[in-house]
């Protein structure tokens, strides 16, 4: 009997990657490198200039679940309100037609 490797669901893999990144904020020191412009005008890291930041930012378990970028309220309303209204109207239409048909 041959063993088969089953790949986990895509969302499971994404969740595990996010959890690993969150745990990395607890282990890896937070700091900055100094940068300088090169001859071509691009910014490059200056070797040996790493400094720890004065205040560390710790991600919590809650941050793992609310990791979506913040959307301004007015943009959210302009996008989601019509969509939600259409879904509610469609749901009401399906419910009414199911009652009429006797389902």
Secondary structure, DSSP 8 states (H G I E B T S, - for coil): ---------HHHHHHHHHHHHHHHHHHS--EE--EEE-TTS-EEE-TT--EE-SS-----HHHHHS-S----HHHHHHHHHHHHHHHHHHHHHHHHHHHHHT-
